[in-house]
Amino acid sequence: MPVFTREEFNAINQQVKDGVEGAKKYIVVDNKLYDITDFVADHPGGEKVLLTHVGKDATDVFHAMHPPSAYEMLANHYVGDLEPKAPAPVSVETQAGIDFAVEMRELREKLDKEGYFNASTLFYIYKVLSTLMLCGTSMTILYFYGRTSTPAVIVAAVILGIFWQQCGWLAHDFGHHQSSKDREMNDVLLVFLGNFCQGFSLSWWKNKHNTHHASTNVSGHDPDIDTAPVLLWDELASANYYGSLEDTPGPVTRFLAENVLPYQTRYYFFILAFARISWAMQSLSYSFNAGAINKSAKLNFYERASLVSHWILFTAATLTWIDSFRNMALFFVISQSVTGYALAFVFALNHNGMPVISQEKAEEMEFYEIQTITGRDVTMGAFGDWFFGGLNYQIEHHLFPDMPRHNLPKVKPMVKLLCKKYNITYHDTSVIKGTFEVLEALDVVQKLSLKLSKKAF
């Protein structure tokens, strides 16, 4: 196989950036070049995530997010080696990031050998059964008291909302294949808990979430911070959004830009209530329009059947066990909004208000450094571990996405030690402080949005 020079590689990538028809799309893994031009559309993890790494070194993200079987698939696209980078002087900060990445790779290998990536079967049996009990409790209350007691309807709705949230955390674990080496078993549980129980499409989630992990808080790549025109999370996003309004915007777009986004801290907590229903509708749309993420007709059928069944059963329970329209509306609104708050509140604390990185800067940084500095750990104790589904160890999860959540607290001290050694920012805070950080980030951006809206209009 040929050895590509850096100049040849850069020339190919420039053609992709320039939109040249027929330009080859290459990625680099372990200093080997792979032509993924024809593979992008068939990537089992979604098209988006692969496109964010075209022309880049994807070594660390590939190793962090793929099983051994993926190496055989990758080998089919091998086209040659890439010549090593010529030694060049770098800043102290850049060298620290490089050295940090080297030790983080070594730590991952060490943890793998010591069994940290092996899940406790008993833990996940307990989590699945205890989570399903929440649903059973909610439905039992509704069955016996839904026709006679408004307080009972409210209690049942709250419990159901928490059930959906906890299903989300379990589906997240199974989606990352944390619970078992058997990927098919993980997917079966993911369809059951995610699609059927929770009403979220696994394909919609994977397409979005895999890209988030590969390009965390990278402006223009990470879908989790691309929430305009509802919320803007950083100054770059605000500038880009208002810059896109140079042409005459429609009345709704102009209204949002002038009267809503410049005041986003005022409605932030209100908007979280709609997160659950919004994601559920996006899931239905994705499943019936885009289909299964791996192009499998079988998976597509199971996903659609599970999503439709979810809403049929929810509607049937509401109509059958509640006899007044007011209580039906209460049950719907409270269950949806409780889940919306319980999910979105956790998601916001994970990364919002943390550094947002430009695509150019991200290309200069190491994958492990990006994952560390863009995450926020939240110290909460046993209740927090349960409520957050282990995502309060957000930094550790992003460094080792396939590690079972019950092992994340064990590796946290090791990660903090490495961060201290190389002066890499590790942010660990409380729920209250973290929430204020999120609000402060929204406030900074809303002030800029106010200035930009006055300039634009």
C-alpha positions in Angstrom: 0.0 0.0 0.0 1.2 3.5 -0.8 2.4 6.0 1.8 0.6 9.4 1.5 2.5 12.5 2.2 1.0 15.2 4.4 0.8 17.5 1.4 -1.2 14.9 -0.6 -3.6 14.3 2.4 -4.1 18.0 2.9 -4.8 18.5 -0.9 -7.5 15.8 -0.8 -9.1 17.4 2.3 -9.1 20.8 0.7 -11.1 19.4 -2.2 -13.7 18.1 0.3 -13.8 21.6 1.9 -14.2 23.2 -1.5 -17.1 20.9 -2.4 -15.3 19.4 -5.4 -17.5 16.7 -7.0 -16.1 13.3 -6.5 -13.6 14.3 -3.8 -12.4 11.4 -1.7 -13.3 11.4 2.0 -10.5 10.1 4.2 -10.1 9.6 7.9 -6.9 8.7 9.8 -6.8 5.9 12.5 -3.5 4.9 13.9 -1.7 6.8 11.2 -3.4 4.7 8.5 -5.7 6.2 5.8 -9.2 4.9 5.2 -11.4 5.9 2.3 -14.9 6.3 3.7 -16.4 8.0 0.6 -18.9 5.2 -0.1 -19.2 4.1 3.5 -20.6 7.3 5.0 -24.2 6.6 4.2 -23.9 3.0 5.6 -22.1 3.8 8.8 -24.0 1.9 11.6 -23.4 4.8 14.0 -24.9 7.4 11.7 -23.8 9.6 8.9 -23.3 12.8 10.9 -20.7 11.5 13.3 -18.5 10.2 10.5 -18.7 13.5 8.5 -17.4 15.5 11.5 -14.1 13.6 11.3 -13.4 13.6 7.5 -9.9 14.7 7.0 -9.0 14.4 10.6 -7.2 12.0 12.9 -10.0 9.9 14.4 -7.8 7.4 16.3 -9.0 8.2 19.8 -12.7 8.6 19.1 -12.6 5.4 17.0 -11.1 3.4 19.8 -13.4 4.9 22.4 -16.6 4.3 20.6 -16.2 1.0 18.6 -16.2 -2.7 19.5 -13.5 -5.1 18.2 -15.8 -6.1 15.2 -15.5 -2.6 13.9 -11.8 -3.0 13.2 -12.6 -5.7 10.6 -15.1 -3.3 8.9 -12.6 -0.5 9.0 -9.9 -2.7 7.4 -12.1 -3.0 4.2 -11.5 0.7 3.6 -7.8 0.9 4.1 -5.9 2.7 1.3 -2.5 3.3 2.7 -0.3 4.8 5.4 0.1 8.4 6.3 3.6 9.7 6.7 4.4 10.6 10.3 4.2 14.3 11.2 7.5 16.1 11.1 8.6 17.2 14.5 7.6 20.8 15.1 7.8 23.1 18.0 4.5 23.4 19.9 3.3 25.5 22.8 3.5 24.3 26.4 -0.3 24.1 26.5 -0.5 22.0 23.3 2.3 19.7 24.5 0.4 19.2 27.7 -2.6 18.1 25.8 -0.6 15.6 23.7 1.1 14.1 26.8 -2.3 13.9 28.5 -3.7 12.0 25.6 -0.8 9.5 25.7 -1.4 8.8 29.4 -5.1 8.6 28.9 -4.7 5.9 26.3 -2.4 4.0 28.6 -5.0 4.4 31.4 -7.8 3.1 29.2 -5.7 0.0 28.4 -4.9 -0.5 32.0 -8.6 -0.2 33.1 -9.6 -2.6 30.3 -7.2 -5.3 31.6 -8.3 -4.8 35.2 -12.0 -5.3 34.2 -13.4 -1.8 34.6 -15.3 -2.2 31.3 -17.0 -5.3 32.5 -20.5 -4.7 33.8 -22.2 -6.2 36.8 -25.1 -8.3 35.6 -26.8 -8.0 39.0 -26.5 -4.2 38.9 -28.3 -4.0 35.6 -30.9 -6.6 36.5 -31.7 -4.5 39.6 -31.8 -1.3 37.6 -34.2 -2.7 35.0 -36.5 -4.3 37.5 -36.6 -1.3 39.9 -37.2 1.0 37.0 -40.1 -1.1 35.6 -41.5 -1.1 39.2 -42.0 2.7 38.9 -44.2 2.1 35.9 -46.1 -0.6 37.7 -46.6 1.6 40.7 -47.9 4.5 38.5 -50.3 2.3 36.6 -51.6 0.6 39.8 -52.4 4.0 41.4 -54.1 5.1 38.2 -56.1 1.9 37.9 -57.5 2.0 41.4 -57.8 5.7 42.0 -57.7 7.4 38.6 -61.5 7.7 38.4 -62.0 9.0 42.0 -59.0 11.1 43.0 -57.3 14.0 41.4 -54.3 13.9 43.8 -53.8 10.2 42.8 -53.8 11.1 39.2 -51.1 13.7 39.9 -49.0 11.3 41.9 -49.3 8.6 39.2 -48.2 11.2 36.6 -45.2 12.3 38.6 -44.1 8.6 39.1 -44.6 7.9 35.4 -42.5 10.9 34.5 -39.6 9.7 36.7 -40.0 6.2 35.1 -39.5 7.7 31.7 -36.5 9.6 32.9 -34.9 6.5 34.4 -35.7 4.5 31.2 -33.7 7.2 29.4 -30.6 6.6 31.5 -30.9 2.8 31.0 -31.4 3.2 27.3 -28.3 5.4 27.3 -26.3 2.7 29.0 -27.5 0.0 26.6 -27.0 2.4 23.7 -23.3 2.7 24.7 -23.1 -1.1 25.1 -22.1 -0.8 28.7 -24.1 -3.6 30.1 -23.0 -6.5 28.0 -20.4 -7.5 25.3 -23.4 -8.9 23.4 -24.3 -5.9 21.3 -27.5 -7.6 20.0 -28.7 -8.0 23.6 -27.9 -4.3 24.3 -30.0 -3.3 21.2 -32.9 -5.5 22.2 -33.0 -3.8 25.7 -32.5 -0.4 24.0 -35.6 -0.9 21.8 -37.7 -2.1 24.7 -36.7 0.6 27.2 -36.1 3.4 24.8 -38.7 3.0 22.0 -41.4 1.0 23.7 -41.3 2.2 27.4 -40.0 5.7 26.9 -41.2 6.6 23.3 -37.8 7.7 22.0 -36.3 6.2 18.8 -32.9 4.5 19.3 -31.9 5.5 15.7 -32.8 9.1 16.3 -30.9 9.1 19.6 -27.8 7.3 18.3 -27.5 9.6 15.2 -27.6 12.6 17.5 -25.7 11.3 20.5 -22.9 9.6 18.7 -22.1 13.0 17.0 -22.3 14.7 20.4 -19.6 12.3 21.7 -17.4 12.6 18.7 -17.5 16.4 18.6 -18.4 17.5 22.1 -19.2 21.2 22.4 -17.6 21.8 18.9 -19.5 24.7 17.3 -21.4 23.7 14.2 -20.9 20.0 14.9 -22.4 19.1 18.2 -26.2 18.8 17.9 -26.7 19.2 21.6 -25.7 22.9 21.5 -27.4 23.5 18.2 -30.7 24.6 19.7 -31.4 27.9 17.9 -33.8 29.6 17.7 -35.0 28.3 21.0 -31.8 28.7 23.0 -28.3 30.0 22.2 -25.5 28.7 24.3 -22.4 30.6 23.2 -21.3 33.8 21.6 -20.2 32.1 18.4 -23.6 30.5 18.0 -25.3 33.9 18.6 -23.1 35.7 16.0 -23.7 32.9 13.4 -27.4 32.9 14.0 -27.9 36.7 13.7 -25.4 36.7 10.8 -27.7 34.3 9.0 -30.5 36.9 9.2 -28.9 39.3 6.8 -31.5 38.4 4.2 -35.1 39.4 5.0 -36.3 37.0 7.7 -39.8 35.9 8.0 -42.1 37.4 10.7 -41.7 34.5 13.1 -37.9 34.4 12.8 -37.7 38.2 13.3 -40.0 38.0 16.3 -37.9 35.3 17.9 -34.6 37.2 17.2 -35.9 40.5 18.5 -38.2 39.5 21.4 -37.3 36.0 22.6 -33.6 35.1 22.4 -32.4 38.3 24.0 -34.4 37.3 27.1 -33.8 33.5 27.2 -33.0 33.3 30.9 -36.6 34.4 31.6 -38.1 31.4 29.9 -35.3 28.8 30.3 -36.9 26.8 33.1 -40.3 27.1 31.4 -39.0 25.6 28.1 -37.6 22.6 29.8 -41.1 21.3 30.4 -41.5 20.7 26.6 -38.3 18.8 26.2 -39.9 15.3 26.5 -42.8 15.8 24.1 -40.4 17.6 21.6 -38.0 14.7 21.6 -40.8 12.1 21.3 -42.2 13.9 18.3 -38.7 14.1 16.7 -38.3 10.4 17.3 -41.5 9.6 15.5 -40.6 11.8 12.6 -37.1 10.4 12.4 -38.3 6.8 12.5 -41.0 7.2 9.8 -38.9 9.4 7.5 -35.2 8.5 8.0 -35.7 4.9 9.2 -33.2 2.8 11.1 -29.8 4.1 11.6 -28.2 0.9 10.3 -30.5 0.7 7.3 -32.0 -2.6 8.7 -35.6 -3.2 7.7 -36.0 -5.5 10.7 -34.9 -2.8 13.2 -36.9 -0.2 11.4 -40.1 -2.4 11.8 -39.4 -3.0 15.5 -38.7 0.6 16.2 -41.9 1.9 14.5 -44.0 -0.8 16.1 -42.6 0.0 19.6 -43.1 3.8 19.2 -46.7 3.4 18.0 -47.4 0.8 20.8 -46.0 3.2 23.4 -48.5 5.9 22.5 -51.4 3.5 22.0 -50.9 2.1 25.5 -50.4 5.5 27.1 -53.6 6.8 25.4 -55.5 3.7 26.4 -54.5 4.0 30.1 -55.4 7.6 30.1 -58.8 7.2 28.5 -59.8 4.0 30.3 -58.6 4.7 33.9 -59.4 8.5 34.1 -63.0 9.6 33.7 -62.7 13.4 33.5 -61.2 15.5 30.8 -59.5 17.8 33.4 -57.7 14.9 35.0 -56.7 13.4 31.6 -55.2 16.7 30.7 -53.4 16.9 34.1 -52.0 13.4 33.7 -50.7 14.2 30.2 -49.2 17.5 31.0 -47.6 16.5 34.3 -46.1 13.2 33.1 -44.6 14.9 30.1 -43.3 18.0 31.9 -41.8 16.0 34.8 -39.8 13.9 32.3 -38.9 17.0 30.4 -37.5 18.7 33.5 -35.9 15.6 34.8 -34.0 14.9 31.6 -33.2 18.4 30.3 -32.0 19.6 33.7 -29.4 16.9 33.8 -28.4 17.4 30.2 -27.9 21.1 30.7 -25.6 20.5 33.6 -23.5 18.0 31.6 -22.0 20.5 29.1 -23.9 23.8 28.9 -22.0 26.7 30.2 -18.7 24.9 29.6 -16.2 25.9 26.9 -17.5 25.8 23.3 -14.7 25.1 20.8 -14.5 26.3 17.2 -14.0 23.7 14.5 -10.5 25.1 13.7 -9.5 25.0 17.4 -10.8 21.4 17.7 -8.6 20.2 14.9 -5.5 21.4 16.9 -6.6 19.7 20.2 -6.5 16.1 21.3 -9.8 14.2 21.6 -9.3 13.4 25.3 -8.5 17.0 26.2 -11.7 18.2 24.5 -13.8 15.6 26.3 -12.4 16.7 29.7 -12.6 20.5 29.4 -16.1 20.5 27.9 -17.6 18.3 30.6 -19.0 19.2 34.1 -19.0 16.6 36.9 -21.7 17.2 39.6 -21.0 15.9 43.1 -24.3 14.8 44.6 -24.0 11.5 46.6 -26.1 8.3 46.2 -29.4 10.1 45.4 -27.6 12.1 42.7 -26.1 9.0 41.2 -29.6 7.5 40.9 -31.3 10.7 39.6 -28.6 11.6 37.1 -28.2 8.0 36.0 -24.4 8.2 36.4 -24.2 11.2 34.1 -23.1 13.3 37.0 -19.7 11.7 36.2 -19.9 13.3 32.8 -16.1 13.8 32.2 -15.4 10.1 33.0 -18.3 9.0 30.8 -17.0 11.0 27.8 -13.5 9.7 28.3 -14.8 6.1 28.6 -18.3 6.0 27.0 -18.5 2.2 27.1 -17.7 1.9 30.8 -20.6 0.8 33.0 -21.9 3.6 35.1 -21.2 1.8 38.4 -17.5 2.0 37.7 -17.3 5.6 36.8 -16.9 6.8 40.5 -13.9 4.4 40.8 -12.0 5.9 37.9 -12.8 9.6 38.8 -9.8 10.0 41.2 -7.4 8.6 38.5 -8.7 11.0 35.9 -8.5 14.0 38.3 -4.9 13.0 39.1 -3.9 13.0 35.4 -5.7 16.3 34.8 -3.8 17.9 37.7 -0.5 16.4 36.4 -0.9 18.1 33.0 -2.8 21.2 34.1 -5.9 20.2 32.2 -9.1 21.8 33.5 -11.3 19.4 35.4 -14.6 21.0 36.5 -16.3 19.4 39.5 -19.1 21.3 41.2 -22.4 21.2 43.0 -25.9 21.2 41.5 -26.6 24.7 42.6 -23.3 26.2 41.3 -23.6 24.2 38.1 -27.1 25.6 37.5 -25.9 29.2 38.1 -23.1 28.6 35.6 -25.7 27.5 33.0 -27.8 30.6 33.7 -24.7 32.8 33.5 -23.8 31.4 30.1 -27.3 32.0 28.9 -27.1 35.6 30.2 -23.9 36.4 28.5 -25.3 35.2 25.2 -28.6 36.9 25.6 -26.9 40.3 26.1 -24.9 39.8 22.9 -28.2 38.7 21.2 -29.8 41.9 22.2 -27.0 44.0 20.7 -27.0 41.9 17.5 -30.8 42.1 17.1 -30.7 45.9 17.4 -27.9 46.0 14.8 -29.7 43.6 12.5 -33.1 45.3 12.6 
